[in-house]
Amino acid sequence: MRPELFNLLDVSFPAYFVLLVTGFTFATAVAVIHARRLGLNPDVIVDLSLASLLLGVIGGRVFHVLFDGYFWDYVHLCTDPSKVDWPIGKAACASERYRGVWDAAKGVCHPSERMCFRWAEFWAGGLVYYGGLVFATAGAVWLLRRDRFDVWKAADLSGPGIALGLGFGRIGCLLAGCCFGSPSGGALALAFPRHSPASEAQAKAKLLAHPSLPSLPVHPAQVYESLASFAIAAVCVGWFQSRKRYDGEVFLWFLGLYGAARFALEFVRADDRGGAGGLSTSQLISLALIGAAALVHRAKLSVASQPAG
């Protein structure tokens, strides 16, 4: 775990944000190269990527605040910090990292001051991928229609790039310690250091005596999703791009494949993600995306199979 990847001129660069930008750069490059091969205007793709990055970050943060189970914590950070409980030890509470107020009666740490804009600190982590996808897609459709660029052609260019970018993003999650998995005794299991998100969550769940201890070994859920994303990008480029029967098919396969992979991977995730009916929010969205992709695929395939004229 390495939350800060490096320092430059006394400025810390969080691993999650650095890998997110790296993924965005690779995703844009892949889309631009493919656009040039098809004789399409690559400038539209660059503009689209920049807008999608901005809207994706906004959407990812909005979904995190609303659906990840921290909404009232963010509210209380601004209105009454004493209602926010940090499950850390007394020594850590007084450390430079937290600078909190120790509550001896409850055995928890409270923030020492109001943090009204903590909800906006996206660079520190806390971005929901599906929120970014929803916001970025909505913005992309508007921009493409404004520029009179075929939406479905652009979608096919974007799908593999999004998967590639997500693969890098999950490496950032691993370094930051977020999106951790459930306890595991398997050969691939890994333990996070003390006061990591995993150890704090396990202490809160009474699985660990104290958050100052290293976490129990857990599934490397971030690695699983990173590998799955890279594989989806490879399949979309290596198989579906050259065999698509209509514009948009590559993007629909990306949605379906990622939705299925994410639905399965959520069963080994252990961080707070909200949800209902025994399924996480991401699983519910995954099912919706798989269903929508299947319906659109069937409709477009039916149109594409009809004889011309």
C-alpha positions in Angstrom: 0.0 0.0 0.0 1.4 3.4 -1.0 -1.2 6.2 -0.9 1.3 8.8 -2.1 3.1 7.7 -5.2 5.7 10.4 -5.2 6.5 14.0 -4.1 7.5 16.8 -6.5 8.4 20.3 -5.2 6.9 19.4 -1.8 3.6 18.5 -3.5 2.3 15.0 -2.8 0.7 13.1 -5.7 -1.8 10.5 -4.5 -1.4 7.1 -6.1 -5.0 6.7 -7.0 -5.2 10.1 -8.8 -1.9 9.5 -10.7 -3.0 6.1 -11.9 -6.4 7.5 -12.8 -4.8 10.1 -15.0 -2.4 7.5 -16.5 -5.4 5.3 -17.4 -7.2 8.3 -19.0 -4.1 9.1 -21.1 -3.8 5.5 -22.4 -7.6 5.4 -23.1 -7.4 8.6 -25.1 -4.4 7.4 -27.0 -6.1 4.1 -28.0 -9.2 5.9 -29.1 -7.3 8.6 -31.1 -5.2 5.9 -32.9 -8.2 3.9 -33.9 -10.1 7.1 -35.0 -7.2 7.9 -37.4 -7.3 4.4 -38.8 -11.0 4.8 -39.6 -10.5 8.3 -41.1 -12.4 10.0 -38.4 -11.4 13.4 -36.8 -9.2 12.6 -33.8 -9.6 16.1 -32.4 -13.2 15.3 -31.5 -12.0 12.3 -29.5 -9.5 14.4 -27.6 -12.1 17.0 -26.7 -14.5 14.3 -25.8 -11.9 12.6 -23.5 -11.2 15.8 -21.6 -14.8 16.5 -21.1 -15.4 12.9 -20.1 -12.6 13.0 -17.5 -14.0 16.1 -15.9 -17.6 14.8 -15.9 -16.4 11.3 -14.8 -14.7 12.6 -11.8 -17.7 14.7 -10.8 -20.1 11.8 -11.4 -17.9 9.3 -9.5 -17.7 11.6 -6.5 -21.4 12.4 -6.5 -22.2 8.6 -6.5 -19.6 8.0 -3.7 -21.2 10.7 -1.5 -24.7 9.6 -2.1 -24.5 5.8 -2.4 -21.4 4.5 -0.6 -22.8 4.9 2.9 -20.9 8.0 3.9 -23.6 10.7 3.1 -24.4 11.6 6.7 -20.7 11.5 7.7 -20.1 14.2 5.1 -23.0 16.2 6.4 -21.9 15.9 10.0 -18.3 16.9 9.0 -19.7 20.3 8.2 -22.5 20.6 10.8 -21.4 18.6 13.9 -18.0 16.7 13.7 -18.7 15.0 17.1 -21.2 12.8 15.3 -18.4 11.4 13.0 -16.6 8.3 14.5 -13.2 7.4 13.3 -12.4 3.8 14.5 -8.8 4.5 15.3 -6.7 4.4 18.5 -6.0 7.2 20.9 -2.4 7.6 19.7 -3.4 7.7 16.1 -6.2 10.2 16.9 -3.6 12.7 18.2 -1.2 12.1 15.3 -0.4 14.6 12.6 -2.4 12.6 10.1 -5.7 12.8 12.0 -5.4 15.6 14.6 -8.7 14.5 16.1 -10.4 14.6 19.4 -10.4 11.4 21.5 -13.8 10.4 22.9 -12.9 8.2 26.0 -16.5 7.2 26.7 -17.0 5.7 23.2 -13.4 4.8 22.5 -13.4 6.5 19.1 -11.9 9.6 17.5 -13.8 12.6 16.3 -12.6 15.2 13.8 -11.4 18.3 15.7 -12.8 20.8 13.2 -15.5 21.2 10.6 -14.6 19.9 7.1 -17.4 21.3 5.0 -15.6 20.6 1.7 -14.2 17.1 2.5 -16.9 15.6 0.2 -15.1 17.3 -2.7 -11.6 15.9 -2.1 -11.8 13.5 -5.0 -8.0 13.3 -5.3 -7.8 11.4 -2.0 -10.0 8.5 -3.4 -13.7 7.9 -3.1 -14.9 7.7 -6.7 -17.6 5.3 -7.9 -16.8 4.0 -11.3 -20.5 3.7 -12.4 -21.2 7.3 -11.3 -18.3 8.5 -13.6 -19.6 6.3 -16.4 -23.2 7.7 -16.2 -22.1 11.4 -16.1 -19.4 11.0 -18.7 -21.8 9.1 -21.1 -24.5 11.8 -20.7 -22.0 14.6 -21.4 -20.4 12.7 -24.3 -23.7 12.2 -26.1 -24.5 15.9 -25.8 -21.0 16.9 -27.1 -21.1 14.4 -30.0 -24.5 15.5 -31.2 -23.4 19.1 -31.0 -20.3 18.3 -33.1 -22.4 16.1 -35.5 -20.2 13.1 -34.8 -21.8 9.7 -34.9 -22.5 8.7 -31.3 -22.3 5.0 -31.8 -19.0 5.2 -33.8 -17.5 7.2 -30.9 -18.9 4.7 -28.4 -17.1 1.9 -30.2 -13.8 3.9 -30.0 -14.3 4.6 -26.4 -15.3 1.2 -25.0 -11.9 -0.5 -25.1 -10.2 2.7 -23.9 -12.5 2.9 -20.9 -11.7 -0.7 -19.9 -8.0 0.0 -20.3 -8.2 3.1 -18.2 -10.1 1.3 -15.5 -7.4 -1.4 -15.4 -4.9 1.3 -14.5 -7.3 3.0 -12.1 -7.7 -0.2 -10.0 -3.9 -0.4 -9.6 -4.3 3.0 -8.1 -6.9 1.6 -5.8 -4.5 -1.1 -4.7 -1.8 1.4 -3.9 -4.3 3.6 -2.0 -5.8 0.7 -0.1 -9.4 1.3 -1.1 -11.8 -1.1 -2.8 -10.3 -4.0 -0.7 -11.6 -7.5 -0.6 -13.1 -9.8 2.0 -10.9 -12.0 4.3 -9.3 -14.9 2.4 -6.9 -17.7 3.2 -6.0 -18.2 -0.5 -2.5 -18.0 -2.0 -3.2 -14.7 -3.6 -4.5 -13.0 -0.4 -2.6 -9.9 0.8 -2.7 -7.9 4.1 -2.8 -4.2 4.3 -0.8 -2.2 6.9 -2.2 -0.8 10.1 -4.7 2.1 9.9 -5.4 1.2 6.3 -9.0 1.2 5.1 -9.0 -2.6 5.4 -7.8 -2.7 8.9 -10.1 0.0 10.1 -13.1 -1.7 8.5 -12.2 -5.0 10.0 -11.8 -3.5 13.4 -15.2 -1.9 13.1 -16.6 -5.3 12.1 -14.9 -6.9 15.1 -12.8 -9.1 12.9 -9.7 -7.3 14.1 -8.8 -6.4 17.7 -7.7 -2.9 16.8 -7.1 -0.8 13.6 -3.5 -0.3 14.7 -2.9 -3.9 13.6 -2.3 -5.0 10.0 -5.4 -6.3 8.3 -6.3 -9.9 8.0 -5.3 -11.3 4.6 -8.0 -10.4 2.0 -8.8 -11.1 -1.6 -6.9 -8.7 -3.9 -10.1 -7.4 -5.4 -8.4 -4.5 -7.0 -6.0 -6.9 -8.9 -8.9 -9.1 -10.0 -10.8 -6.1 -11.5 -7.7 -4.6 -13.1 -6.9 -7.9 -14.8 -10.6 -8.3 -15.9 -10.6 -4.8 -17.3 -7.4 -5.4 -19.3 -8.8 -8.6 -20.6 -12.1 -6.9 -21.6 -10.1 -4.2 -23.5 -8.1 -6.9 -25.3 -11.2 -8.8 -26.3 -13.0 -5.7 -27.5 -10.0 -4.6 -29.7 -8.8 -8.0 -30.8 -12.1 -9.7 -31.5 -15.2 -7.4 -31.6 -13.7 -4.4 -33.4 -13.0 -6.4 -36.6 -16.2 -8.4 -36.4 -18.8 -5.9 -35.4 -22.1 -6.0 -37.4 -23.3 -2.5 -36.5 -21.9 0.7 -35.0 -22.1 0.5 -31.2 -21.7 -3.3 -30.9 -18.2 -3.0 -29.4 -19.4 -0.6 -26.7 -22.4 -2.8 -25.9 -20.1 -5.8 -25.5 -17.9 -3.7 -23.2 -20.9 -2.8 -21.0 -22.1 -6.4 -20.8 -18.7 -8.0 -20.2 -17.8 -5.4 -17.5 -21.2 -5.6 -15.9 -20.9 -9.3 -15.6 -17.3 -9.1 -14.2 -18.2 -6.4 -11.8 -21.3 -8.3 -10.5 -19.1 -11.3 -9.8 -16.3 -9.4 -8.2 -18.6 -7.5 -5.8 -19.0 -10.8 -3.9 -15.3 -10.6 -2.8 -15.4 -6.8 -2.0 -15.6 -5.8 1.6 -15.6 -2.0 1.6 -18.8 -0.1 2.2 -20.8 0.2 -1.1 -24.4 0.6 -0.1 -27.1 -1.5 -1.8 -30.4 -3.2 -1.2 -31.9 -6.7 -1.2 -28.5 -8.4 -0.4 -26.9 -6.8 -3.5 -24.5 -3.8 -3.6 -25.3 -0.7 -5.5 -22.8 -1.6 -8.1 -24.4 -5.1 -8.5 -27.8 -3.5 -9.1 -26.3 -1.1 -11.6 -24.4 -4.0 -13.3 -27.7 -5.9 -13.8 -29.3 -2.9 -15.2 -26.5 -2.3 -17.6 -26.4 -5.9 -18.7 -30.1 -5.9 -19.4 -30.0 -2.6 -21.3 -27.0 -3.7 -23.4 -28.8 -6.9 -24.3 -31.9 -5.1 -25.3 -30.1 -2.5 -27.4 -28.0 -5.3 -29.0 -31.0 -7.3 -30.0 -32.7 -4.2 -31.5 -29.7 -3.0 -33.4 -28.9 -6.5 -34.6 -32.4 -6.9 -35.9 -32.1 -3.7 -37.9 -28.6 -4.6 -39.2 -29.9 -8.0 -40.4 -32.7 -6.6 -42.5 -32.0 -6.4 -46.3 -31.1 -3.0 -47.7 -33.9 -1.2 -49.4 
